[in-house]
Amino acid sequence: MNIKKSIVTRVRIAFLAICLFGFAIIFKVGHIQFRDGDKWREIANEKRFHYQPVMATRGNIYSDDDRILATSLPFYRVAFDPTISPDDIFAKGIDSLAIQLSRFYGDRSAEYYRQKIKNARSASRKYVRLNSRLINYQDKKMMAKWPIFRAGKNKGGVIFEKLDRRFMPFGSLAKRTIGFINENRKGAGLEFSFNRHLSGKDGEALFERMAGGNKPINDGTEVKPMPGFDVQTTIDINLQDVAENALNRALTLNDAAHGCVILMEVSTGRIKAIANLGRQSEGVYVEDYNYAVGNQGRTEPGSTFKLASMMALLEETDKKLTDTVDTGVGSERIGGAVKTDTHGYGKITLQQVFEKSSNVGVAKLIQQTFEKDPQKYVDYLHKFGLHQPLGFQMNGEAVPYIKSPKDRSWSRPSLSTMSIGYELKISPLQTLAFYNAVANNGIKVQPMIVKSIKRADQIIEQFDTKVLNPKICSDETLAQLRQMMEGVVENGTGKNVRSTDYKVAGKTGTARKVINGKYTRKYSTSFVGYFPADRPKYSCIVIIDNPQKNAQYGGDVAAPVFRELADKAYAQDLAIHAPMVRKPVGVQPKLPALHAGSQEELTLLCNKLGVSAHPANPEEDWVRVDTQKQSVALKPVPVKMGQVPDVTDMTLKDALYLLGNHGIKVRAIGMGRVQSQSLPPGGPIGKGSIITLTLSRNGATRTPATGTPANAIARAL
C-alpha cells in the first residue's frame, strides 16, 4: 500500500514539474515575442543584412602603341526575385521565360525552370540563382528583354550579378610577362608587380543573406568602386610576336629544354620584346617561368662573360688588340686548372682571342694580370655593376652571384675560371644590360618594361630612363671592345648573324651545365649583341638551354633567333636605315622588285624609293604591280565577298589580313612571299575553310643603282 502511494506521488510530482516547465516555455516565448521582440528583430536584421565589398574593375595593360594586352571584361551570373512581379505579369510570362531559359542554358527542361521559379514564389523566396554559368554583356542585354525580366527593375525581378574576368586579346602572346594574380593576391608578371595600380579601390554595398546567395539591396548607401589605373608597357606587339615564334622554332628544331629572348632599345633601356618558353611535352613549348629575369634563368653565362673580363683587362693595362698571346695547342693548365679550346690556335692577337672565343687566351691574360691581386679583378666586376640587381620594375629579379677571394669557396683556379664565365651566376637581363652599356657609349641604363601609369589619356606617373652608371669604362676601352664584337660577327663565331643590310656586334656563348655538382656535356647556348653596330639602336640576348640535336654552340643555335628578330626590328624601323644616295640627273633609275599587296603601302614604298606609281583605280585596297620602264602600274586585285581572294605574290602579313577578313583559316608553309595557294582564286568560301599557302623566300632584291634592299623596306611597311 505504501509503495502504490509512493508511485502515485512521484507521478504527480513529475506531471506538475512538466506542466511548470511548459508554462515556463510559454512564458519565455511570450516574453521574447512581445517584450524583447523589437530587440531580437533588430539583431536578426543585423545578421540578415550586411555590407560586403564590391570589386573594382581592374585596369588595362597596354603595349607601347596603345594596343590592349590585358583587360577586364564584365560577365554576369543570373538570379531572380520571383516575389516582385505582379500576378498578371508573372502568370502571363512564366511559361515563355522557362522556355527561354531552357533554350539558352541547354541543361534543363523548360518544366524544370518553370517549377523552380513557381516553387520559390510560393515559398516567398526573394532570391533564386537560375544558373551558375556566367554570361557576357551581349547575353545580358538579350535576357533583359525576356518575358517578366523586361518589366523593369521594380517589377521584373531579374538580378544580374557582375563579375570581371581577365581577357588577353592577343591570346598567349607575352603571357608570362603580363602574368597573373590569384585570389590570395599571389602571382607573377606585370599583373602582380603593378597590382597596386591595376586593382583600383573596392566599393561597398548592402546585401541580404538569402538561401542560395546574397541579394544586393540598392538603398542608396552603396559606395561605388574606383577602377584601377592602366599600365602602358614598352612592348612592341609585332616584335614580341617575332621573338616568340623564332624562339619556339629554335627550341623545337634543337629539342631544347627552354629558352628566352630580350630585345631592348640601347639609349632608353625600354624592352621591346621579351619571351620565355619552356618545354611542356615533346615539341610543345609554353611560357612557364621568367628565365630572362628571374632565378630560373640565373646561370653561369660562359663565354658571353668574356666581354667583362676583356673590359677589366683593357682598363687595367695598356694592351692593344694587336698584342699577342700564345694559346698553344688548345689545352693548358692555368691557375691550377686546365682550360681548353675547340682548336689549337697558337699565337694569336687579342682581337682573335675574342673572335675565336679562346678560353685559354682569356684565362691566360686575366691570370697574368690579376694573379697577385685577384680582388682587383672582382672590384672591376663590381664597378661594372655585375654584382647587384638592376632594380627592374617587375618582381622576382634574380640577384647576381660574383665570387670573391674572401669567400670560403674561393680556390686558386677561381680567377681563371671566372674570367671565362664560370663560378659565378647572372641572369640574361643582367648580361644584356652590360652589353647595352657598351653599345650606349659606356652609359649603363636600367632596363624598363613600363613607361607610364595612366587613366584614360591622363598620365598619372611617368617612368623615365634611369642611368645606373654614367661611364662604365674609358672611351678607349669602349672603342676596342666594339671592334672586338664586330670582329666576332665578321670573322669569328658569330658569322650566322652577319647581315648585308646592317652591321651587328656581339658575342656567342656556350656554357657547360652543372648537374649534381659536376660539369656535363650539356650546354646553355647564347648570343648577345647590338645593331646596327655603327649606330646602335637595339641590343638583344638569346638563350637556348640544353639543345639535344647536333648543334651545340651559341653561333649555331641562338644566333639564328637573334638574326630573325634583328631583321624584323631593322625592317620596321626606317629611322635606322642608311640614307639613300640621290642619283645624278640623267641616270636611269632601276626599279625595285615589287609584287602585290596593299595599294596604300605599295604607293608609300614607291614614294620612299622615288619611283613613279600609277594606280589604275585609286579606290582599290589591293593591287598587283606591273613594272614598266620608268614607273610601275598598280592594277586592281578583285576582292569579292564569298569568293577566295588571289593572294599570290603577296607578303604573308597581307595574305593573312585579307584571308582573315574573309573568314578563311590559314596554314603557311615556308617563308617569304606567297608562291601558291591551295584554294583557287574566285572559288566559293565554305564554312570553316582552310587554305594552305606555300611561301618561297626571295633574296633581298637590290636596286642596282642604289644598293638599297627593296625587300627590307617592304618588310618595314
SVG drawing of the C-alpha trace seen along z (x, -y; Angstrom):
<svg xmlns="http://www.w3.org/2000/svg" viewBox="-3 -66 106 68">
<polyline fill="none" stroke="black" stroke-width="0.4" points="0.0,0.0 2.8,-2.4 4.6,-1.5 1.5,-2.4 1.0,-5.7 4.7,-6.5 4.5,-5.8 1.4,-8.0 3.0,-10.8 6.1,-10.6 3.9,-10.7 2.0,-13.7 5.2,-15.5 6.7,-14.7 3.5,-15.8 3.5,-19.0 7.1,-19.6 6.4,-19.1 3.5,-21.5 5.6,-24.1 8.3,-23.6 5.8,-24.0 4.3,-27.1 7.9,-28.5 8.5,-27.9 5.2,-29.6 6.1,-32.5 9.6,-32.8 8.3,-32.7 5.7,-35.4 8.4,-37.4 10.7,-37.2 7.9,-37.8 6.3,-40.8 8.6,-42.3 12.0,-41.7 10.6,-41.3 12.0,-44.6 15.4,-43.8 15.7,-40.4 14.2,-41.5 16.8,-44.2 19.5,-41.6 18.0,-39.4 18.1,-42.2 21.7,-43.0 22.6,-39.4 20.4,-39.2 21.6,-42.5 25.3,-43.1 27.8,-45.2 30.3,-43.5 32.9,-44.7 32.1,-45.5 35.2,-44.7 36.7,-47.5 37.2,-47.0 40.9,-46.2 42.9,-48.5 44.2,-47.6 47.7,-46.7 48.7,-48.3 51.5,-47.8 53.8,-50.7 51.3,-51.8 48.2,-51.6 47.0,-48.1 45.4,-46.2 47.4,-43.3 45.1,-42.5 41.7,-43.9 38.8,-43.1 35.5,-42.0 32.2,-42.0 30.4,-38.7 27.2,-38.1 25.5,-35.4 21.7,-35.4 19.5,-35.4 15.8,-36.2 13.4,-37.6 10.1,-35.9 8.1,-37.7 8.4,-41.1 6.4,-40.6 2.6,-41.3 0.4,-38.2 -0.8,-39.2 2.8,-39.7 4.1,-36.6 1.2,-34.3 1.5,-35.7 5.2,-35.3 6.4,-32.3 5.9,-29.7 7.7,-31.8 10.5,-32.7 11.0,-29.0 11.3,-28.1 13.9,-30.9 16.0,-29.8 15.9,-26.1 17.0,-27.0 19.7,-29.4 21.4,-27.2 20.6,-23.9 21.0,-21.9 17.4,-21.6 13.9,-21.3 11.5,-24.3 9.3,-22.5 12.3,-22.3 12.8,-26.1 9.1,-26.8 8.6,-24.7 11.8,-26.1 10.6,-29.7 7.0,-28.9 8.1,-27.0 10.3,-29.9 7.4,-32.3 5.1,-30.2 7.7,-30.0 8.2,-33.8 11.9,-33.3 13.3,-36.6 16.5,-35.2 16.8,-32.3 20.0,-31.7 18.7,-30.4 22.1,-29.0 25.7,-29.2 27.0,-29.7 28.5,-33.1 27.0,-35.1 28.6,-38.0 27.3,-41.6 25.5,-40.8 23.7,-37.9 22.7,-40.2 21.2,-42.7 19.3,-39.9 18.0,-38.4 16.8,-41.8 14.2,-41.7 12.7,-38.3 9.2,-37.9 8.9,-39.1 12.5,-40.3 11.5,-43.2 9.1,-44.5 11.9,-46.5 13.8,-46.7 10.8,-47.1 8.5,-44.5 10.8,-42.2 12.9,-40.8 15.9,-39.8 19.3,-40.2 22.5,-40.4 25.5,-39.8 28.5,-41.3 31.9,-39.5 35.0,-40.7 37.2,-38.2 40.7,-38.9 41.0,-38.7 44.1,-38.9 43.1,-39.9 46.4,-38.5 46.0,-35.1 49.2,-33.7 51.4,-36.4 53.6,-37.8 51.5,-35.7 54.3,-35.2 55.3,-38.9 51.7,-40.0 51.4,-37.4 48.5,-36.9 47.3,-37.4 45.1,-34.9 42.5,-35.3 45.2,-35.1 47.0,-38.1 49.8,-35.9 51.0,-35.9 53.7,-36.9 54.5,-39.3 53.0,-42.8 49.7,-41.8 51.4,-41.1 54.1,-43.7 51.7,-46.5 48.7,-45.2 48.6,-48.3 48.0,-50.4 45.8,-48.0 43.5,-46.8 41.8,-50.2 39.7,-50.8 36.9,-48.4 33.4,-49.8 30.8,-48.6 27.1,-47.7 24.3,-46.3 23.4,-42.7 20.7,-40.5 21.5,-36.9 19.2,-34.5 19.0,-30.9 21.3,-30.3 23.2,-33.5 23.3,-37.2 20.8,-39.6 22.0,-43.2 19.9,-45.9 20.0,-49.1 19.1,-51.5 21.4,-54.4 24.0,-53.7 26.4,-51.9 29.9,-53.2 30.9,-52.9 34.2,-51.2 37.0,-53.2 38.5,-51.5 42.2,-50.7 44.8,-52.7 46.1,-51.5 49.7,-50.3 51.4,-51.1 54.3,-48.9 57.2,-49.3 56.4,-46.1 56.1,-46.2 53.5,-43.7 55.0,-42.9 58.5,-42.3 57.1,-40.3 55.3,-38.0 58.5,-37.6 60.5,-36.9 58.2,-34.2 57.8,-32.5 61.5,-32.5 62.3,-31.2 59.7,-28.5 61.1,-27.3 64.6,-27.2 63.6,-25.3 61.6,-22.7 64.4,-22.4 67.0,-21.7 64.8,-19.8 66.0,-22.2 64.7,-22.4 63.9,-26.1 64.9,-29.5 64.4,-33.2 64.8,-36.4 65.1,-40.0 65.2,-42.9 65.9,-46.4 66.4,-49.9 70.0,-50.9 69.6,-54.6 66.4,-54.2 66.6,-50.7 63.0,-50.1 62.3,-46.4 60.5,-45.9 60.2,-42.2 60.7,-39.5 59.9,-35.9 60.2,-32.9 59.4,-29.4 59.8,-26.1 59.1,-22.5 55.8,-21.2 55.9,-18.0 57.7,-16.8 57.6,-19.5 55.3,-21.7 56.7,-24.9 54.8,-27.3 55.5,-30.4 56.1,-28.9 58.9,-30.7 60.6,-34.0 64.0,-32.7 65.0,-36.2 64.8,-37.9 64.2,-35.5 66.2,-32.9 65.2,-30.2 67.4,-31.8 70.3,-32.8 73.1,-30.6 76.8,-30.5 76.9,-32.7 80.0,-31.1 81.7,-32.9 79.4,-35.9 81.1,-37.0 84.4,-37.3 83.5,-40.8 83.6,-41.8 87.0,-40.1 88.4,-41.9 87.0,-45.2 88.8,-44.7 92.0,-43.7 92.0,-46.8 91.1,-49.1 93.9,-47.7 96.6,-47.5 97.7,-49.4 97.3,-46.4 96.2,-46.8 94.1,-44.5 97.2,-43.8 99.1,-42.4 99.5,-38.6 99.1,-35.7 100.2,-32.2 97.3,-29.8 99.4,-26.8 97.7,-23.6 94.3,-24.4 94.8,-23.0 96.8,-24.5 96.9,-24.4 96.2,-28.0 95.9,-28.9 95.8,-25.3 93.1,-24.1 93.2,-23.0 91.5,-25.3 90.7,-24.0 89.7,-25.4 88.0,-23.7 91.2,-24.1 94.8,-24.9 95.2,-28.5 98.9,-29.0 100.0,-32.6 97.1,-35.0 96.1,-38.6 93.7,-39.8 91.3,-40.6 91.5,-37.0 91.2,-35.7 87.8,-37.3 86.7,-36.4 87.5,-32.8 86.3,-32.8 89.5,-31.2 89.2,-30.1 93.0,-29.6 93.7,-33.1 91.2,-34.9 92.1,-32.9 95.8,-33.4 95.5,-37.1 93.4,-37.6 95.6,-35.2 98.8,-37.1 97.2,-40.5 95.4,-39.8 97.1,-36.8 98.8,-38.8 95.6,-40.7 92.5,-38.8 90.3,-41.2 91.2,-43.9 89.5,-41.8 86.4,-41.3 86.4,-45.1 86.2,-45.8 83.2,-43.5 81.6,-45.4 82.4,-48.7 80.6,-47.4 77.6,-46.7 77.6,-43.0 77.3,-42.1 73.9,-43.7 70.3,-43.6 69.2,-46.2 66.2,-47.3 63.9,-46.0 60.2,-47.1 58.9,-43.5 59.1,-41.5 61.4,-38.4 64.6,-39.8 67.5,-37.4 70.3,-38.5 73.7,-38.0 76.4,-35.9 80.0,-37.1 82.5,-35.1 85.1,-37.0 88.5,-35.9 87.0,-36.3 84.5,-33.5 85.2,-30.1 84.6,-28.6 87.4,-30.6 90.3,-28.5 93.4,-29.0 91.6,-28.2 88.7,-30.6 90.2,-33.7 90.9,-32.0 87.6,-30.1 85.6,-33.2 87.3,-35.0 85.5,-32.7 82.1,-32.8 82.1,-30.1 81.9,-30.0 79.5,-33.0 75.9,-33.4 73.9,-36.2 70.6,-36.4 70.2,-37.1 68.8,-40.6 71.9,-41.5 74.1,-40.3 72.1,-42.3 72.3,-45.5 76.1,-45.2 76.4,-44.7 73.9,-47.5 76.2,-49.9 79.0,-49.2 76.6,-50.0 75.4,-53.1 78.8,-54.8 79.5,-53.5 76.3,-54.7 74.6,-51.9 70.8,-52.4 68.2,-50.5 66.1,-48.2 62.4,-49.1 59.2,-47.5 56.6,-50.0 56.7,-53.6 53.6,-55.1 50.7,-54.7 47.6,-56.4 43.8,-56.8 42.3,-57.2 44.6,-59.8 45.8,-61.3 49.3,-60.2 49.4,-59.6 53.0,-58.5 55.8,-58.6 58.8,-56.4 61.9,-57.9 65.2,-56.3 67.4,-55.9 71.2,-55.9 72.8,-53.3 76.4,-54.2 77.2,-57.3 80.6,-55.8 81.2,-52.1 84.8,-52.4 87.0,-54.7 86.3,-55.7 89.5,-54.0 88.4,-50.7 84.9,-51.1 86.3,-51.5 88.4,-48.4 85.5,-46.3 83.3,-47.4 85.9,-46.5 86.2,-43.0 82.5,-42.4 82.2,-43.4 85.0,-41.0 83.1,-38.2 80.3,-38.6 82.5,-39.4 85.3,-36.8 84.6,-34.7 82.0,-32.5 79.0,-34.8 79.0,-34.7 75.4,-33.3 74.1,-36.8 76.0,-38.7 73.7,-40.8 74.4,-42.6 71.9,-45.3 73.4,-46.4 76.3,-45.6 76.0,-43.5 78.3,-43.4 78.1,-40.7 79.4,-37.6 78.5,-33.9 78.3,-31.8 78.4,-28.1 78.4,-27.2 78.6,-23.6 75.9,-22.9 76.4,-21.7 74.3,-18.6 74.8,-17.1 77.8,-19.2 79.6,-18.1 80.1,-19.8 78.4,-17.7 78.3,-17.6 75.0,-19.5 75.2,-23.2 73.4,-26.5 74.0,-28.4 73.6,-32.1 74.2,-35.1 74.2,-38.7 74.9,-41.9 73.6,-45.0 72.7,-46.5 73.3,-48.5 76.9,-48.3 77.8,-51.8 74.6,-53.4 73.4,-51.2 69.6,-51.3 68.8,-47.8 70.5,-45.3 69.4,-41.7 70.2,-38.5 69.1,-34.9 69.5,-31.9 68.7,-28.3 69.2,-25.8 70.3,-22.2 69.9,-21.7 69.7,-17.9 70.4,-17.9 73.7,-18.1 74.2,-21.9 75.7,-22.7 77.2,-26.1 75.7,-29.6 76.6,-30.6 74.6,-27.7 71.7,-27.5 71.0,-31.0 72.4,-33.3 69.7,-32.5 67.0,-33.6 68.9,-36.9 69.2,-37.4 65.5,-36.8 64.4,-39.3 67.1,-41.8 65.9,-41.7 62.3,-42.4 63.4,-45.3 65.6,-46.8 63.0,-46.4 60.2,-48.2 62.4,-51.0 63.1,-53.2 64.9,-55.7 67.9,-53.5 68.3,-52.7 71.2,-54.2 70.2,-57.2 69.6,-56.5 72.1,-58.2 70.5,-60.6 71.1,-59.6 72.8,-62.0 70.5,-63.7 70.2,-61.7 70.9,-58.3 68.1,-55.9 66.7,-54.5 66.3,-50.8 63.0,-49.7 62.8,-47.6 61.2,-44.1 57.6,-44.8 54.9,-42.2 51.4,-42.5 49.7,-43.8 48.1,-46.8 47.8,-49.8 48.4,-52.2 51.6,-50.5 53.0,-49.9 52.3,-53.6 54.2,-54.7 57.0,-52.4 57.3,-53.8 57.3,-57.3 60.1,-56.4 62.2,-54.9 61.4,-57.8 59.6,-55.6 56.5,-56.8 53.4,-54.7 50.2,-54.9 47.2,-53.3 44.5,-52.1 41.9,-52.7 42.9,-54.8 39.9,-53.4 41.1,-49.8 42.6,-48.3 44.6,-45.5 46.7,-45.7 49.2,-43.8 52.3,-45.5 53.1,-45.8 56.7,-47.1 57.2,-49.4 60.3,-51.2 60.4,-54.1 57.4,-53.6 55.1,-50.9 51.4,-50.4 49.2,-49.3 46.5,-47.0 43.5,-46.1 43.2,-42.7 39.5,-41.8 38.2,-41.1 34.6,-39.8 32.8,-38.7 32.1,-35.0 35.0,-34.3 38.6,-33.2 40.9,-36.2 44.1,-35.8 47.0,-36.4 49.8,-35.1 53.0,-37.3 51.7,-39.0 53.6,-39.0 52.3,-36.6 51.2,-39.6 49.0,-40.9 47.7,-37.5 46.8,-36.8 44.9,-40.1 43.0,-39.6 42.1,-36.0 41.2,-36.5 38.7,-39.2 37.0,-36.6 36.8,-34.1 39.4,-31.7 41.9,-30.0 45.4,-30.0 48.2,-27.4 51.6,-28.7 54.5,-26.6 57.9,-28.1 58.9,-31.8 58.8,-34.8 56.0,-35.7 53.0,-33.5 54.0,-31.3 50.8,-29.3 47.5,-28.8 45.5,-25.6 42.1,-27.2 41.8,-28.6 41.1,-32.3 37.4,-33.2 36.2,-29.9 33.4,-29.8 34.3,-30.1 32.8,-27.3 32.2,-27.3 35.5,-26.7 37.5,-26.9 41.3,-26.3 43.8,-27.5 47.4,-26.3 49.9,-29.0 53.2,-27.8 55.8,-30.5 59.1,-31.0 61.9,-33.1 63.1,-35.7 66.5,-37.1 66.8,-40.7 66.3,-42.3 68.6,-45.2 68.1,-48.2 71.5,-48.1 71.8,-51.9 71.4,-52.4 72.2,-49.1 69.1,-49.6 67.4,-46.4 63.9,-46.9 62.6,-43.8 63.9,-45.2 61.9,-48.4 58.9,-46.4 59.0,-44.5 59.0,-47.7 55.7,-48.6"/>
</svg>
